[in-house]
């Protein structure tokens, strides 16, 4: 399992962990339809919705890994809607 803020950074959905943390604190990140805190444990199959900028982004977690190469980051999730 991995903290939500760290998953957002590792998967490169959000570039920095501090930014991911602030987004969670501001209520801009929800998991499975509920606003989630940065400490939420991400599991495979979770639906993460990020409301940064104009369009919310919804992704499904396919894999949770500590380290991943830049090229492999997109393989950790599947975009449901942009």
C-alpha positions as a Markdown table, in Angstrom:
| # | Residue | x | y | z |
|---|---|---|---|---|
| 1 | Unk | 0.0 | 0.0 | 0.0 |
| 2 | Unk | 1.1 | 3.6 | -0.6 |
| 3 | Unk | 0.0 | 7.0 | 0.6 |
| 4 | Unk | -2.2 | 8.9 | -1.9 |
| 5 | Unk | 0.2 | 11.9 | -2.1 |
| 6 | Unk | 3.1 | 9.6 | -2.8 |
| 7 | Unk | 1.1 | 7.6 | -5.4 |
| 8 | Unk | 0.2 | 10.9 | -7.2 |
| 9 | Unk | 3.9 | 11.8 | -7.4 |
| 10 | Unk | 5.2 | 8.3 | -8.4 |
| 11 | Unk | 2.6 | 8.0 | -11.1 |
| 12 | Unk | 3.4 | 11.6 | -12.2 |
| 13 | Unk | -0.2 | 12.6 | -12.1 |
| 14 | Unk | 1.0 | 15.5 | -9.9 |
| 15 | Unk | 4.7 | 16.5 | -10.3 |
| 16 | Unk | 5.5 | 17.1 | -6.6 |
| 17 | Unk | 4.5 | 15.4 | -3.4 |
| 18 | Unk | 4.0 | 18.8 | -1.6 |
| 19 | Unk | 1.6 | 19.9 | -4.4 |
| 20 | Unk | -0.2 | 16.6 | -4.1 |
| 21 | Unk | -0.5 | 17.0 | -0.4 |
| 22 | Unk | -1.9 | 20.6 | -0.8 |
| 23 | Unk | -4.4 | 19.4 | -3.4 |
| 24 | Unk | -5.6 | 16.7 | -0.9 |
| 25 | Unk | -5.8 | 19.2 | 1.9 |
| 26 | Unk | -7.9 | 21.6 | -0.3 |
| 27 | Unk | -10.3 | 18.8 | -1.1 |
| 28 | Unk | -9.4 | 18.6 | -4.8 |
| 29 | Unk | -8.6 | 14.9 | -4.8 |
| 30 | Unk | -11.3 | 12.2 | -4.2 |
| 31 | Unk | -11.0 | 8.4 | -4.2 |
| 32 | Unk | -14.0 | 6.3 | -5.1 |
| 33 | Unk | -16.3 | 9.3 | -4.8 |
| 34 | Unk | -15.2 | 10.5 | -1.4 |
| 35 | Unk | -12.8 | 13.4 | -0.7 |
| 36 | Unk | -9.5 | 11.7 | 0.4 |
| 37 | Unk | -6.7 | 12.8 | 2.7 |
| 38 | Unk | -3.1 | 12.6 | 1.7 |
| 39 | Unk | -2.6 | 9.7 | 4.1 |
| 40 | Unk | -5.2 | 7.5 | 2.3 |
| 41 | Unk | -3.8 | 4.1 | 1.4 |
| 42 | Unk | -4.1 | 3.6 | -2.4 |
| 43 | Unk | -5.2 | 0.1 | -3.6 |
| 44 | Unk | -5.4 | -1.4 | -7.0 |
| 45 | Unk | -8.9 | -0.7 | -8.5 |
| 46 | Unk | -9.3 | 2.6 | -6.7 |
| 47 | Unk | -10.8 | 5.4 | -8.8 |
| 48 | Unk | -9.0 | 8.7 | -8.2 |
| 49 | Unk | -10.5 | 12.0 | -9.3 |
| 50 | Unk | -8.2 | 15.1 | -9.4 |
| 51 | Unk | -9.8 | 18.5 | -9.8 |
| 52 | Unk | -6.8 | 20.7 | -10.8 |
| 53 | Unk | -7.3 | 23.3 | -13.5 |
| 54 | Unk | -10.4 | 23.4 | -15.7 |
| 55 | Unk | -11.1 | 19.8 | -16.3 |
| 56 | Unk | -11.3 | 17.1 | -13.6 |
| 57 | Unk | -9.2 | 14.0 | -14.4 |
| 58 | Unk | -10.4 | 10.5 | -13.4 |
| 59 | Unk | -8.0 | 7.6 | -13.3 |
| 60 | Unk | -8.3 | 3.9 | -12.3 |
| 61 | Unk | -5.3 | 2.5 | -10.3 |
| 62 | Unk | -3.9 | -0.5 | -12.1 |
| 63 | Unk | -0.7 | -1.0 | -10.1 |
| 64 | Unk | 0.9 | 0.4 | -6.9 |
| 65 | Unk | 4.8 | 0.5 | -7.0 |
| 66 | Unk | 7.4 | 2.3 | -4.9 |
| 67 | Unk | 9.7 | 3.2 | -7.9 |
| 68 | Unk | 8.9 | 3.4 | -11.5 |
| 69 | Unk | 10.8 | 4.8 | -14.5 |
| 70 | Unk | 9.5 | 8.0 | -16.2 |
| 71 | Unk | 8.4 | 5.9 | -19.2 |
| 72 | Unk | 6.5 | 3.4 | -17.1 |
| 73 | Unk | 4.6 | 5.9 | -14.9 |
| 74 | Unk | 1.6 | 6.0 | -17.2 |
| 75 | Unk | 1.3 | 2.2 | -16.8 |
| 76 | Unk | 0.3 | 2.6 | -13.2 |
| 77 | Unk | -3.1 | 4.0 | -14.0 |
| 78 | Unk | -5.8 | 4.0 | -16.7 |
| 79 | Unk | -7.4 | 7.3 | -17.7 |
| 80 | Unk | -11.2 | 6.9 | -17.3 |
| 81 | Unk | -12.2 | 10.5 | -18.4 |
| 82 | Unk | -10.4 | 13.8 | -18.9 |
